[in-house]
Amino acid sequence: MFGFGRIPIVSWLRAQADESLMHAHQAGEWITTLGAYPSLEIGPLLDNHTFDIATILRELLQAEQVALDLYCDLLRLVQDRSVALEEYARQMIQVEEMHAGEVDKMLRRPGEVDTSPERRSGHGWSALRKKSARPLRAGRRLIARESRFTWAAPPCADRASAS
């Protein structure tokens, strides 16, 4: 990566890689706690060998979506079976949501407030409608407190209704 923003962007990407390694360690600890052996197999890499920051961020957003989908699957699998694994899955979903949100903000042009098209299509969320905000209801999550936005279902809710 080259250009004026190289140092902070490379630093941020390295921190993301370190956190991903920590997540892998946590998953491995859970696997061994449950009496299994973690696979050393490496999954498919999302890399099209393009080195501009927007493409790298889009690939990163895809990877965040894959991780989010897997943690949602885990949550459904362990729900009402293991409180500890439920909490682990929920924590990881929260972390991945925050990561995806950060990447989404980086993909927006200066002055844009709406989420990027990649983010909206990646989660399968219903499009945000421009209305006044309503009070918080159970099972919903506030997207933005500004009066321009309304509510959207959490990403796992969309997948649960599809299965």
C-alpha positions in Angstrom: 0.0 0.0 0.0 1.3 3.4 -1.0 0.2 7.0 -0.6 -0.3 9.6 2.1 -2.5 7.4 4.3 -0.2 4.4 4.2 1.2 4.5 7.8 -2.2 4.8 9.7 -3.9 2.4 7.3 -1.2 -0.3 7.5 -1.1 0.1 11.3 -4.9 -0.3 11.5 -4.8 -3.4 9.2 -2.0 -4.9 11.4 -4.1 -4.4 14.5 -7.0 -6.1 12.8 -4.8 -9.0 11.9 -3.6 -9.3 15.5 -7.2 -9.2 16.7 -8.2 -11.9 14.2 -5.3 -14.1 15.5 -6.7 -13.6 19.1 -10.1 -14.6 17.9 -8.6 -17.8 16.4 -6.9 -18.5 19.7 -10.2 -18.1 21.6 -12.1 -20.4 19.2 -9.3 -22.9 19.6 -9.6 -22.8 23.3 -13.3 -23.4 23.1 -12.8 -26.3 20.7 -10.3 -28.0 23.0 -12.5 -27.3 26.0 -15.3 -29.2 24.3 -12.9 -32.2 23.7 -12.0 -31.7 20.1 -8.9 -30.7 18.2 -8.9 -27.5 16.2 -8.3 -27.8 12.5 -5.2 -26.2 11.1 -6.8 -25.9 7.7 -6.9 -22.4 6.2 -10.2 -21.3 4.7 -10.5 -19.5 1.4 -8.7 -16.2 1.2 -10.7 -13.2 -0.2 -7.9 -11.6 -2.2 -8.1 -10.4 -5.8 -4.6 -9.0 -5.8 -5.7 -5.4 -6.1 -3.9 -3.0 -3.9 -6.1 0.1 -3.7 -7.6 0.7 -0.2 -11.2 0.7 -1.3 -10.9 -2.9 -2.8 -9.0 -4.0 0.3 -11.7 -2.6 2.6 -14.5 -4.2 0.5 -12.7 -7.6 0.9 -12.3 -6.9 4.6 -16.1 -6.2 4.8 -16.8 -9.5 3.0 -14.6 -11.3 5.6 -16.4 -9.6 8.4 -19.7 -10.7 7.0 -18.5 -14.3 6.7 -17.4 -14.2 10.3 -20.6 -12.7 11.4 -22.6 -15.4 9.6 -20.6 -18.1 11.3 -21.1 -16.6 14.8 -24.8 -16.3 14.1 -24.9 -19.9 13.1 -23.0 -20.8 16.3 -25.4 -18.8 18.4 -28.4 -20.7 16.9 -26.6 -24.0 17.4 -25.8 -23.5 21.1 -28.9 -21.4 22.1 -30.5 -22.9 25.3 -27.8 -25.5 25.4 -24.8 -23.6 26.8 -24.9 -20.2 28.5 -21.1 -19.8 28.2 -21.1 -20.5 24.4 -24.1 -18.3 23.9 -22.3 -15.4 25.6 -19.1 -16.1 23.6 -21.1 -16.1 20.3 -23.0 -12.9 21.3 -19.7 -11.2 22.2 -18.1 -12.2 18.9 -21.2 -11.0 17.0 -20.9 -7.6 18.7 -17.2 -7.4 17.9 -17.7 -8.3 14.2 -20.6 -5.8 14.0 -18.3 -3.1 15.3 -15.6 -4.1 12.9 -18.0 -4.1 9.9 -19.3 -0.7 11.0 -15.7 0.7 11.1 -14.9 -0.6 7.7 -18.3 0.7 6.4 -17.4 4.2 7.7 -14.1 4.0 5.9 -15.8 3.1 2.6 -18.1 6.2 2.8 -17.2 9.4 1.0 -16.6 12.4 3.2 -20.0 13.9 4.2 -22.0 10.7 3.5 -24.1 9.5 6.4 -25.8 6.5 4.9 -24.2 3.1 5.1 -22.3 1.9 2.1 -24.1 -0.3 -0.5 -21.7 -3.2 0.4 -22.8 -3.0 4.0 -26.5 -2.8 3.3 -26.4 -5.7 0.8 -24.0 -7.8 2.9 -26.4 -8.0 5.9 -29.6 -8.4 4.1 -31.0 -5.7 6.3 -34.0 -3.9 5.0 -33.1 -0.5 3.6 -33.1 2.3 6.1 -36.1 4.5 5.6 -36.0 8.3 6.3 -38.5 8.8 9.1 -38.4 10.0 12.6 -36.8 7.7 15.2 -39.2 5.5 17.2 -38.7 4.3 20.8 -36.5 1.3 21.3 -38.5 -2.0 21.1 -37.4 -5.4 22.2 -35.5 -7.4 19.5 -34.5 -4.3 17.6 -31.4 -2.2 17.5 -30.9 1.5 17.0 -29.0 2.2 13.9 -28.7 6.0 14.5 -30.3 8.4 16.9 -30.7 11.1 14.3 -34.3 11.7 13.3 -33.3 10.7 9.7 -33.0 7.0 10.4 -35.3 4.3 11.7 -34.8 0.8 13.0 -33.4 -2.3 11.3 -33.4 -5.9 12.5 -30.1 -7.4 13.8 -28.3 -9.4 11.2 -28.9 -12.8 12.9 -32.7 -12.1 12.8 -32.7 -12.0 9.0 -30.8 -15.4 8.8 -33.1 -17.0 11.4 -36.2 -16.2 9.4 -34.6 -17.6 6.2 -33.9 -21.0 7.8 
